[in-house]
Amino acid sequence: MDIVVITSIGAVFMAVFALFVRMKAAKKPVSAKKIILPPIFMSTGALMFIFPMFRVTPIEIIEALSVGILFSILLIKTSKFEIRDNEIYLKRSRAFIYILISLLALRIVAKLYLSASIEVGELGGMFWILAFGMIVPWRVAMFISYRKLQRELYGNMNIKIL
């Protein structure tokens, strides 16, 4: 089986996993750690660029990062918080599910199309940059929104960030 197909199947499983995690997370209060840690954990993936097969050109970095930042806007728009029972919760959003599925479909189509002209390793590097470029602005926006609600909830008391 082609590596592009295998990695696309993996992406589908990861998206389904993300949907379940998101639905479960909406049932528990949010914390700064839960917002900040995913991009930090994901950053370890940058170690792939140690290996020459994953290295990308500066223009590919700019392209992937730009697309990731554009996609993050959709995630930012669908990630809202609310105060319930003196706690901050992530609001459930049906749009999030549709956006995640749409982004996944777009990613798979782009991967299949681009795999004809870009080496698999480079493509993997570009998609990691795209994903990182998407998650960082999204999580920064979430953190800012969370802190705003936290100040509203607790006033201007000294609040621990984590």
ZADO-1210 file (C-alpha; in nm, 4 decimals, padded with zeros to 6 digits):
<atoms>
<atom x="00.0000" y="00.0000" z="00.0000" code="MET" pos="1"/>
<atom x="00.1251" y="00.3487" z="-00.0821" code="ASP" pos="2"/>
<atom x="00.2729" y="00.5511" z="00.2083" code="ILE" pos="3"/>
<atom x="00.0475" y="00.8476" z="00.1263" code="VAL" pos="4"/>
<atom x="-00.2619" y="00.6286" z="00.1617" code="VAL" pos="5"/>
<atom x="-00.1356" y="00.4786" z="00.4879" code="ILE" pos="6"/>
<atom x="-00.0630" y="00.8200" z="00.6404" code="THR" pos="7"/>
<atom x="-00.4014" y="00.9483" z="00.5221" code="SER" pos="8"/>
<atom x="-00.5735" y="00.6595" z="00.6971" code="ILE" pos="9"/>
<atom x="-00.3713" y="00.7475" z="01.0070" code="GLY" pos="10"/>
<atom x="-00.4926" y="01.1075" z="00.9795" code="ALA" pos="11"/>
<atom x="-00.8543" y="00.9881" z="00.9707" code="VAL" pos="12"/>
<atom x="-00.8030" y="00.7887" z="01.2909" code="PHE" pos="13"/>
<atom x="-00.6346" y="01.0880" z="01.4566" code="MET" pos="14"/>
<atom x="-00.9274" y="01.3125" z="01.3582" code="ALA" pos="15"/>
<atom x="-01.1798" y="01.0686" z="01.5044" code="VAL" pos="16"/>
<atom x="-00.9692" y="01.0524" z="01.8210" code="PHE" pos="17"/>
<atom x="-00.9590" y="01.4360" z="01.8344" code="ALA" pos="18"/>
<atom x="-01.3378" y="01.4508" z="01.8059" code="LEU" pos="19"/>
<atom x="-01.3822" y="01.2151" z="02.1001" code="PHE" pos="20"/>
<atom x="-01.1236" y="01.4024" z="02.3071" code="VAL" pos="21"/>
<atom x="-01.2962" y="01.7331" z="02.2286" code="ARG" pos="22"/>
<atom x="-01.6398" y="01.5974" z="02.3244" code="MET" pos="23"/>
<atom x="-01.5040" y="01.4524" z="02.6479" code="LYS" pos="24"/>
<atom x="-01.3127" y="01.7725" z="02.7280" code="ALA" pos="25"/>
<atom x="-01.6310" y="01.9783" z="02.7026" code="ALA" pos="26"/>
<atom x="-01.7620" y="01.7906" z="03.0074" code="LYS" pos="27"/>
<atom x="-01.4717" y="01.9006" z="03.2292" code="LYS" pos="28"/>
<atom x="-01.3519" y="02.2479" z="03.3303" code="PRO" pos="29"/>
<atom x="-01.0708" y="02.3933" z="03.1222" code="VAL" pos="30"/>
<atom x="-00.7350" y="02.4885" z="03.2682" code="SER" pos="31"/>
<atom x="-00.4438" y="02.6869" z="03.1331" code="ALA" pos="32"/>
<atom x="-00.2362" y="02.3659" z="03.1258" code="LYS" pos="33"/>
<atom x="-00.4901" y="02.1913" z="02.9040" code="LYS" pos="34"/>
<atom x="-00.4718" y="02.4808" z="02.6601" code="ILE" pos="35"/>
<atom x="-00.0959" y="02.5360" z="02.6583" code="ILE" pos="36"/>
<atom x="00.0434" y="02.1820" z="02.6699" code="LEU" pos="37"/>
<atom x="-00.0730" y="02.0401" z="02.3308" code="PRO" pos="38"/>
<atom x="00.1442" y="02.2752" z="02.1200" code="PRO" pos="39"/>
<atom x="00.4371" y="02.2128" z="02.3539" code="ILE" pos="40"/>
<atom x="00.3969" y="01.8368" z="02.3148" code="PHE" pos="41"/>
<atom x="00.3550" y="01.8749" z="01.9400" code="MET" pos="42"/>
<atom x="00.6727" y="02.0826" z="01.9170" code="SER" pos="43"/>
<atom x="00.8782" y="01.7689" z="01.9719" code="THR" pos="44"/>
<atom x="00.7772" y="01.6708" z="01.6182" code="GLY" pos="45"/>
<atom x="01.0178" y="01.9365" z="01.4919" code="ALA" pos="46"/>
<atom x="01.2919" y="01.6857" z="01.5617" code="LEU" pos="47"/>
<atom x="01.1944" y="01.5222" z="01.2324" code="MET" pos="48"/>
<atom x="01.3823" y="01.8027" z="01.0578" code="PHE" pos="49"/>
<atom x="01.7081" y="01.6564" z="01.1864" code="ILE" pos="50"/>
<atom x="01.6687" y="01.4003" z="00.9089" code="PHE" pos="51"/>
<atom x="01.7345" y="01.5317" z="00.5568" code="PRO" pos="52"/>
<atom x="01.4304" y="01.3588" z="00.4031" code="MET" pos="53"/>
<atom x="01.1936" y="01.5821" z="00.6038" code="PHE" pos="54"/>
<atom x="01.3648" y="01.9141" z="00.5351" code="ARG" pos="55"/>
<atom x="01.1714" y="02.1726" z="00.3381" code="VAL" pos="56"/>
<atom x="01.2685" y="02.4862" z="00.1505" code="THR" pos="57"/>
<atom x="01.2030" y="02.8327" z="00.2956" code="PRO" pos="58"/>
<atom x="00.9213" y="02.8921" z="00.0445" code="ILE" pos="59"/>
<atom x="00.7565" y="02.5602" z="00.1480" code="GLU" pos="60"/>
<atom x="00.7820" y="02.6689" z="00.5119" code="ILE" pos="61"/>
<atom x="00.6085" y="02.9989" z="00.4309" code="ILE" pos="62"/>
<atom x="00.3386" y="02.8220" z="00.2264" code="GLU" pos="63"/>
<atom x="00.2647" y="02.5583" z="00.4931" code="ALA" pos="64"/>
<atom x="00.2715" y="02.8113" z="00.7756" code="LEU" pos="65"/>
<atom x="00.0391" y="03.0478" z="00.5875" code="SER" pos="66"/>
<atom x="-00.2162" y="02.7732" z="00.5226" code="VAL" pos="67"/>
<atom x="-00.1948" y="02.6620" z="00.8867" code="GLY" pos="68"/>
<atom x="-00.2571" y="03.0142" z="01.0123" code="ILE" pos="69"/>
<atom x="-00.5548" y="03.0519" z="00.7763" code="LEU" pos="70"/>
<atom x="-00.7014" y="02.7214" z="00.8979" code="PHE" pos="71"/>
<atom x="-00.6498" y="02.8280" z="01.2597" code="SER" pos="72"/>
<atom x="-00.8998" y="03.1098" z="01.2068" code="ILE" pos="73"/>
<atom x="-01.1757" y="02.8515" z="01.1639" code="LEU" pos="74"/>
<atom x="-01.0756" y="02.6774" z="01.4850" code="LEU" pos="75"/>
<atom x="-01.0512" y="03.0061" z="01.6738" code="ILE" pos="76"/>
<atom x="-01.4013" y="03.1052" z="01.5624" code="LYS" pos="77"/>
<atom x="-01.5491" y="02.7762" z="01.6896" code="THR" pos="78"/>
<atom x="-01.3657" y="02.7577" z="02.0237" code="SER" pos="79"/>
<atom x="-01.5585" y="02.9569" z="02.2792" code="LYS" pos="80"/>
<atom x="-01.5681" y="02.9300" z="02.6558" code="PHE" pos="81"/>
<atom x="-01.8501" y="02.9714" z="02.9042" code="GLU" pos="82"/>
<atom x="-01.8779" y="02.9941" z="03.2790" code="ILE" pos="83"/>
<atom x="-02.0822" y="02.7181" z="03.4431" code="ARG" pos="84"/>
<atom x="-02.0911" y="02.6389" z="03.8128" code="ASP" pos="85"/>
<atom x="-01.8083" y="02.8859" z="03.8806" code="ASN" pos="86"/>
<atom x="-01.5823" y="02.6994" z="03.6378" code="GLU" pos="87"/>
<atom x="-01.4734" y="02.7705" z="03.2810" code="ILE" pos="88"/>
<atom x="-01.5837" y="02.5177" z="03.0186" code="TYR" pos="89"/>
<atom x="-01.5292" y="02.4892" z="02.6456" code="LEU" pos="90"/>
<atom x="-01.8623" y="02.5339" z="02.4683" code="LYS" pos="91"/>
<atom x="-01.9723" y="02.2502" z="02.2458" code="ARG" pos="92"/>
<atom x="-01.9857" y="02.3491" z="01.8825" code="SER" pos="93"/>
<atom x="-02.1353" y="02.1430" z="01.6024" code="ARG" pos="94"/>
<atom x="-01.9459" y="02.3622" z="01.3592" code="ALA" pos="95"/>
<atom x="-01.6168" y="02.2365" z="01.5080" code="PHE" pos="96"/>
<atom x="-01.6958" y="01.8809" z="01.4003" code="ILE" pos="97"/>
<atom x="-01.7781" y="01.9896" z="01.0453" code="TYR" pos="98"/>
<atom x="-01.4723" y="02.2124" z="01.0263" code="ILE" pos="99"/>
<atom x="-01.2445" y="01.9343" z="01.1520" code="LEU" pos="100"/>
<atom x="-01.3882" y="01.6886" z="00.8981" code="ILE" pos="101"/>
<atom x="-01.3604" y="01.9467" z="00.6194" code="SER" pos="102"/>
<atom x="-00.9999" y="02.0270" z="00.7100" code="LEU" pos="103"/>
<atom x="-00.9212" y="01.6562" z="00.7150" code="LEU" pos="104"/>
<atom x="-01.0778" y="01.6023" z="00.3718" code="ALA" pos="105"/>
<atom x="-00.8933" y="01.9039" z="00.2342" code="LEU" pos="106"/>
<atom x="-00.5693" y="01.7771" z="00.3840" code="ARG" pos="107"/>
<atom x="-00.6120" y="01.4314" z="00.2309" code="ILE" pos="108"/>
<atom x="-00.6938" y="01.5739" z="-00.1132" code="VAL" pos="109"/>
<atom x="-00.3973" y="01.8119" z="-00.0939" code="ALA" pos="110"/>
<atom x="-00.1699" y="01.5311" z="00.0201" code="LYS" pos="111"/>
<atom x="-00.2771" y="01.3051" z="-00.2660" code="LEU" pos="112"/>
<atom x="-00.2334" y="01.5876" z="-00.5177" code="TYR" pos="113"/>
<atom x="00.0981" y="01.7148" z="-00.3818" code="LEU" pos="114"/>
<atom x="00.2495" y="01.3678" z="-00.3399" code="SER" pos="115"/>
<atom x="00.2858" y="01.3541" z="-00.7192" code="ALA" pos="116"/>
<atom x="00.5294" y="01.6467" z="-00.7160" code="SER" pos="117"/>
<atom x="00.6761" y="01.6589" z="-00.3629" code="ILE" pos="118"/>
<atom x="00.8726" y="01.3822" z="-00.1911" code="GLU" pos="119"/>
<atom x="00.6888" y="01.2037" z="00.0905" code="VAL" pos="120"/>
<atom x="00.9353" y="01.3195" z="00.3585" code="GLY" pos="121"/>
<atom x="00.9152" y="01.6830" z="00.2522" code="GLU" pos="122"/>
<atom x="00.5377" y="01.6548" z="00.2371" code="LEU" pos="123"/>
<atom x="00.5350" y="01.5162" z="00.5905" code="GLY" pos="124"/>
<atom x="00.7473" y="01.8099" z="00.7031" code="GLY" pos="125"/>
<atom x="00.5171" y="02.0572" z="00.5306" code="MET" pos="126"/>
<atom x="00.2060" y="01.9054" z="00.6883" code="PHE" pos="127"/>
<atom x="00.3695" y="01.9137" z="01.0317" code="TRP" pos="128"/>
<atom x="00.4465" y="02.2842" z="00.9794" code="ILE" pos="129"/>
<atom x="00.0880" y="02.3384" z="00.8617" code="LEU" pos="130"/>
<atom x="-00.0513" y="02.1635" z="01.1716" code="ALA" pos="131"/>
<atom x="00.1834" y="02.3499" z="01.4055" code="PHE" pos="132"/>
<atom x="00.0990" y="02.6783" z="01.2322" code="GLY" pos="133"/>
<atom x="-00.2654" y="02.5966" z="01.2962" code="MET" pos="134"/>
<atom x="-00.2482" y="02.4807" z="01.6579" code="ILE" pos="135"/>
<atom x="-00.0266" y="02.7585" z="01.7974" code="VAL" pos="136"/>
<atom x="-00.2447" y="03.0590" z="01.6986" code="PRO" pos="137"/>
<atom x="-00.5561" y="02.8623" z="01.7942" code="TRP" pos="138"/>
<atom x="-00.4227" y="02.7791" z="02.1403" code="ARG" pos="139"/>
<atom x="-00.2881" y="03.1315" z="02.1945" code="VAL" pos="140"/>
<atom x="-00.6338" y="03.2712" z="02.1110" code="ALA" pos="141"/>
<atom x="-00.7930" y="03.0137" z="02.3434" code="MET" pos="142"/>
<atom x="-00.5541" y="03.1075" z="02.6228" code="PHE" pos="143"/>
<atom x="-00.6281" y="03.4790" z="02.5833" code="ILE" pos="144"/>
<atom x="-01.0025" y="03.4083" z="02.5869" code="SER" pos="145"/>
<atom x="-00.9625" y="03.1782" z="02.8880" code="TYR" pos="146"/>
<atom x="-00.7652" y="03.4392" z="03.0850" code="ARG" pos="147"/>
<atom x="-01.0284" y="03.7032" z="03.0048" code="LYS" pos="148"/>
<atom x="-01.3052" y="03.4807" z="03.1444" code="LEU" pos="149"/>
<atom x="-01.0862" y="03.3853" z="03.4373" code="GLN" pos="150"/>
<atom x="-01.0452" y="03.7536" z="03.5301" code="ARG" pos="151"/>
<atom x="-01.4204" y="03.7999" z="03.4939" code="GLU" pos="152"/>
<atom x="-01.4837" y="03.5013" z="03.7187" code="LEU" pos="153"/>
<atom x="-01.2267" y="03.5747" z="03.9875" code="TYR" pos="154"/>
<atom x="-01.1782" y="03.9491" z="03.9506" code="GLY" pos="155"/>
<atom x="-00.8266" y="04.0868" z="03.9412" code="ASN" pos="156"/>
<atom x="-00.6954" y="03.8589" z="04.2154" code="MET" pos="157"/>
<atom x="-00.3512" y="03.7101" z="04.1703" code="ASN" pos="158"/>
<atom x="-00.4264" y="03.4103" z="03.9483" code="ILE" pos="159"/>
<atom x="-00.1742" y="03.1399" z="03.8756" code="LYS" pos="160"/>
<atom x="-00.1250" y="03.0971" z="03.4997" code="ILE" pos="161"/>
<atom x="-00.0891" y="02.7209" z="03.5216" code="LEU" pos="162"/>
</atoms>
